[in-house]
C-alpha cells in the first residue's frame, strides 16, 4: 500500500504488509494495490474498521481485493482501556 501522512512525512511511502502464522510483517517497497492515509491505517490497527468505508471517510481507495486482504490482516477488535479511573 501507499501510505500518505500529511503531518509526518517519514511515514509516506510504499509499504508491504504480510501476515503468516499470526505474525504481521511489514517492509518498505513492493507493488502498491491501494492508497491509505495514516488515519485509515490507524483505524485498521486499533479497531479493525471495515476498509469498505474508507473512500467515504477520505481515508483511502482500497478495492474489493485489497479490502479482503486488509480484513484478514486486521480483524475487527473491540477497543479496550487498560486504565482504572
N, C-alpha and C positions, 0 to 999 in steps of 0.2 A: 504494500500500500504506500501511497504517497501521503506523508503526514505534513499538515500545514499548521503552524503555530505563529500567530502574529506577534505575540508577546516575547517568546523565547526562540529566536531563530536557530539555535543549536539543535532544536527538535525537528526542524524541517529536513525533509529528505525522503528517500525511498527505503522502506524497511520491509523485511520478510519475517512473517510470524509462522511458526510451525508448532504443532502440538503432537507429541508422541509419548505414549506411556504415562500420560498425566503430567508431563513436563512441558512448559511453554518455552520455546527457544526463539530468540529474536536476533537478527543480524542485519547489518546495513547492506543495501543493494537488492538486486532482484528485479523482477518484471512486475510493476505495479498493476493490480487489477481494479483498484479504486483509489479515490482520494478521501481522506478523512481529516477533519480538524482535530486539534488537541482535545476539544470538548467531546467530540464523538468517541475518541479513544478512551478518554476518562470515563465516559458513560458505560462503555463496554467493560472496562476493567473493574469498576467499582459497583456496578449494578446489573450488568447484562441487559441493558435496554435493547429492545429489538432494533436491529440495524435497518429494517424496512422504514422506520420513521425518520431516519437521518436526513433524507432530502427535504422533508417538510420542516425540519428544525434548522436547516442550514449547516449541518454537521458533516456532510459528505455525499458521495454518489455511488454507494455500493449497489451493483446489480444483483439479480437473484442468486447467481452462483457465489458471489462474494458474501452476500448476506448469509447463505447457508454455512459457509466456512466460518464466518465470524460468530455465528450462533454456536457452532461446535467448539471453537476456541474459547469463547467467553459465555458460558451458560448463565441463565438468569440467576441472580443471587439476591437474597434479601439483605439489605444493609443492616449491620449490627454495630451498636455502640458498645465499647468495652469500658466505659467510664460510669461510675456511680455518682449520681447527683443528689 
